[in-house]
Amino acid sequence: MRKPDASSDARPAALLLSPEAPYPPVGGGPLRTASLLRHLAERYCLDLIVFREPGAPDPAAALPPGLLREVHVVSLPVHSRRTLARAGRNLGRLLRRLPPLNDRFAGFARTISAFLDGRQYALAVIEHFWCAPYCEQLAPHSKRLVLDLHNIESVLYRRCAATDGFPLSLAFGRFAKSCLEMERRWLPRFSLLLVPSAEDARRVREIAPGSVVEVYPNSIPLAPQPAAPEEDLLAFSGNLEYHPNASAVRFFRQRVWPLLRARWPELRWRLIGKNPQAVRRFVRGDPRIELTGPVEDAIEALAAAKVVVAPVLAGSGTRVKILEAWAAGRAVVSTTLGAEGLSARAGEHLLLADTPQAFADAVSSLLASPERRALLGRAGRALYEREFTWETASARLKHIGI
């Protein structure tokens, strides 16, 4: 592989390692990675190591031209998605005490070392805890090593264990313990840890005392507010295969939607996002529930709704789905956990509800009041513009010297 000539660019060199393609920036993970990549590309001569799932588009082809110096794609092996094959893999992971995504992205140390041979960087950033062990390969080639924690994996698994029945609760509980052990081992190895919220920063400092932790909020590009008229519609968005999203859909369908369906006979519920097959079994048989699949513009899609719901019962980090709803200028009803870390005030920027009846009542109060919907939508939009755009997030990184 050709090694780039650093003398052609006076900026310091930096490296970003990501387990998922940052472009197109659709979904919480790619959006966070893309925001960080854009910031680094403005200040550094930037290289990217990115993993690619079998059959996925070339991640290098989707990148904006001229953004990066060099892209190295690591191809992942084929994993069957059939139920028995997935169950067998996960059983093996349970026996080895290795969480699924940490296992999926393990085993490429030699490939990464070969790319790094002869290169030196002022800064190297690893995206996601799943790839944290590659600090051993990156550390000798970088003056400063940063880990960007999209979630705190031990917290994520522990919360999933608390909301699911046996046997999933057992599996999630074991993975939570494994992640905590790995976090205690790997987090102290980094010069700096980035987290989405002050709550996550506190948790990380408890796990890895003495580590330098800074808040880098989840954010989305500054977008104009769509002018779409409201439909008689609720909306939920996200990767529907992601377990916290699937459990949110199940909870809303079984516990909240029947209350709303009876009260509002014309109301529809639209699920927006990739992997709709993951929740089809929860929603089948109801013609007033719509599965749209992935969309090019989530903000535009959410703008059709009167209310955006985030009935999230498990998770970590912060929810990009709420940021996108605010960008659309739409009122949001969320669980307390769903709105965690977003510095939003209940009753001003969104409504919070944690029981099925309270959630249905909160949604109904907004459906009955266009004025209140509009007021919450404007306040959410203003908070998004002030704190959760790529520009405001980039300013935080500049403040901490990245």
N, C-alpha and C positions, 0 to 999 in steps of 0.2 A: 504494500500500500504506500502511495506517495505521501511523504511527510511535508506539511506545508512550510513555506518559508516565512518565519515570523518577522523577518526584517522588513517585509512589505507592509506591515501594520504596526504603528507605534504604540498602540494600546496594549496593556498587559493581556496575557492569555488566560482564558478560563475554560473550564469543562463542566458540562451538565450531563449527568447520567440519569436516564428516565426509563422506568419499566413500561411506560405507555406513550404512544405518540401524542405530542402536544397539539398538533394540527391535524384536522380542523379542531378548534377549541370548543368542543361540544361536550357538556357534562362537567361535573365538579372537578374531577382529577385533571383532565386535559386543560380546563380553563386555568386552574391554579398553576400548572406547569408552564403553560403558554405565557401567563403574565410574568412569571419569573424569567423565562427565556427572553422575552422582549426587553425586560429591564437589563439583563446581563449583556445582551447583544449591543445595546447602546453604549456600554462602558468598557466592554472587553472584546478581544478577538476570540470568538467563542466556538468551541467544538462541542458536538453532541454525540453521546452514545445512547442509542434507543433500541429497545426490544421490539420484536415484531411477531405477532401471532401468525401461525400458518394460514395462508389464504388472505391475510389482511393486505390492504394497499400498502405500497412502499411509503413509509413515513417521511422519507426525504422529499418525495414528490409533492407533498402537501405543504411544505414549509414555504413561507414567503421568500422570494428570491433575494439573495444578497444578505440574508440575516446571519448566516453562520459561515464559518471558515471551512469546517469539515464535518460530515455526518458519517458515523459508523453504525450500521444496523446489525443487531444480533438476532438471528432467527431462532425462535423457540421451537422445540420439537412438537410434533403432532400429539395432541391429547384427545381421545375420543370424548364426545359430549354425551354419549349414551348413558342412561341411568346406571346400569350395572358397572360400567367402566368408571364413572365418576365416584360411585359408592366405594369401589375397590381402592381407588387412589386415596380417597379421604380416610378410609379405614387404615391404610398404610401410614398416612400422615399422623393419625391418632396414635398408632403404636410407636411411631418415631418421635412423637411430641413436636411435630414441625407443622405450623399453621399453613394452610393451603397456598397463599400467595408467596410467603417466604420460601416454600418449597418450589413453587413454579419458577421463580427467578434465580434459584440457586444453581451452582455448578458451572458458571461461565468465567471463573477467575482467570483461566489460561487465555481465553479469548480477549478479555479486557486487558490483561497484562501485555499481550502482543500489540494491541493498539497503542498502549501507553509507552511502549519502548522508545526511549530517546526524547520523550516530550516532558516539559516542565510547565506548570501552571501556577499563576499567582493565587488562583481560587479554583476549587472543585466543589460542585454541589451534587448531592445525591437526592433524588426525589423518592419519597415513600420509604418507610421503614423496611419494606420488603427487600430492598437492596442495600440496607445498611452494612452488611458484612463486607461489601466491596470496598469499604474504607481501607481494608488491608492492602488492596491493590492501588488505590488512589493516593493514599497518604505519602508514599515516597516520591510522588510526582507533583505534589502540590504544597504550597506554603500555608494555605488556609483551607480547611475541610469543613463543609457545611452539610447538615442533613435537614431537609425540608420535610417535616412531619405533617402530612395531610390529615392524619388521624393519630390518636394514641391507640395502638392496636390492642393493648391489654384492656383498655377501657371499652373499646368497641365490642370485643368478644364477651367481656363480662356483662355488658348490657344486653347483648343478644341472648346470653344464657338466662338472664332474668326474665325475658319476655317469651321464650319458647318452651314448649313441653319436651319431655323425654322422647327420643334419645338426643335430639339436637341440643338440649340444655347441657347434657353431659359433655358432648363434643365441644361446644363453645366454651364451657367452663375449663376444660383441659387446655384448649388453645389460649385462653386468657392467661392461665398460669405460665404456659410456655412463653408467651409474648412478654410477660413481665420479667421473666428470667433473662430473655434476650435483650430487652430494653436496658436492664441494669448492666448488662455486659457491654452493649454496643454504644449506647448514647454518650457515655463519658469519653469515647474515642474521638469525638468531633470538637472542632474549635467553636462551633456555633450551631445551635438548634433553632430552627424556625418553626413556629406553631401558628394556627389560625386565630387563636383568641387568648385573652388573659386567663380564662379558666384553664385552658390547656397548658399554658405556661406554668401555672401553679402546680398542676398535676405532674408535669415533667420534672420540675425542680424537686418534687417529693421522690420521684423514681430515681433521679440521677442528681443528688445534691452536689453542688459545686459547678454544674454545667452552666454555660452561658446560654440563656434562652431569650429569644426576642419574638415579638408578635409580628407576623406578616399575614394580614387578613386575607381570606378568600375574597376575590373581587371579580368583576366582569368588565368588559370594555364599556366606556361611556356610550350609550345608545339613545337615540331619540325615543320619546315615548310614542308608541303606536297610537294611531287615531281610530283604531277599530271599535265599532260599537259593541256594547255588551250583549251577550246572548244569555238565555236562561240556562246557565251552565256553571258547574263547579269544575275546577281543574286541579290535577295533581301531576307533577312532572318529575322525571329522574330516570336513571338506569333501573329498570324494573326487575332486573336480575340481582341487583345489589340487595343483600338480605334485609337491611333496615328499611329499604323502600318496599320490598315485597311484604314485610310484616306490617308496614303502615297501611298498605292497600288492603290486606286481610282484615286488620282491625277496623278500618273505616267501612269496608263492605259488610262485615258481620255485625258491627255494633252501632255504627252511626248512620250509615246510609238508609237502613230501614226506617229510622225515625224521620229523616228528611224526605224520603220518597213518599211517605204517607202524608206529610204536611204540605209538600209542594208537588202537585201532580204533573206539572210540566217540566220539572227540573231534570237536567241530565248531568252526568258525571263523566268527564273526559280524562283519560289517562294518557299522558304524553311522554314518550321516551322509548329508548331502544330496549330490545329483548322483551316485548310484550307477552311472549309465550310463557314467561316465568310467572305471570299472575293470571293467566287466562282461566285457570281452574277456579279462582276465587270469584270471578265476575261473570262467568258464562251463565246464560239463561235470562239475563236482564237486558232488554233492548234499550234501556235508558242509560246504560253504561257503555262508553265508547273507548276502544283501544286504538289509538291513532298510529302507534309506532313512532320511530324517530322523526324529528322535524329539523329543518335547516335553521330555523329561528325560533327558539323557545320563548323569547320575549313576545314576539308577535303572536305565537300560539296561545300564550297565557292571557293576552289582552282580550281575547274573546270571552273570558269568564267574568261572571259577576264577583265570584269569590275564589281565591286559590287556597287550597287546604294543604296542610303539612302535618298529618296525624302521626308523627314519627315517635316511636316508642323506644328505639335503640339507635346508637350511632356515636360518633365522635366528630371533632372538628366543628365546622359550621355549615349550614345548609345553603348551597348555591341556589336551590329552587326558590328560596325566599327572596334572595337578591334579584333573581330574574322576575319574580312577581312584582317586587317594588319597582324595578325598571319599567315594567309594563303599566305602572300606576294602578295596580289592582289591590284590593283589600285582601288581607291574609288572616286565616285562622290557623293557629299552630298549637301543638302541645308545648309545654314549657321546655322539654328537652329539645324539641325541634328548633326552637328559637335560641337555643343556648349559644352564648358567645357573640351575639350580634348587636349588643348595646342598644337593643330596642326596648321601648317602654310600653308595657301592656296598656291598651286603651288609647294609645297615641299613634303608634306605628303599626300595630297589629293587635289581634285578640288572642288570648291564651286560654286553653281549656284542656283538661286532662282526663275527664271521664266522658263516656259516650253521650250522656244526656247534656252535659255542659257544652260539649263540642257541637252537638246538633243545635242547641239553643243559641250559641254564638253565631253559627252560620245563619240560622234563621233570622236573627236580629239584623244581620247585614242584608240579607235578601229582602227584608221588609223596609229597608231604609236606604234609598239611593244616596241621600245626603251623607249618611254616615260612611257608606262605602267610599264615596268620593273623598271624604275627609281623610280616612285612613290611607287611601291610595296616594294622595298628595303628600302626606307625611312620610310614608315609606319611600316614595320617589325622592324626596328631599334628603332623607338619610342615606340612600344609596349614592346619590350624587356627591354627598359630602364625605363619605367614609369608605365606600366599597367599589370604586372604579380602579382600573389599572393604574391611572395616574396617581391617585392618592396612595395606593399600595406601594408604588414605586418610590414615592417620597419617603415612606418608612424605611425602605432599604437604603436609600441614600443617607438617611439620618444615622444608620448604624454602620455605615462605611462599606456597603457592598455595591 
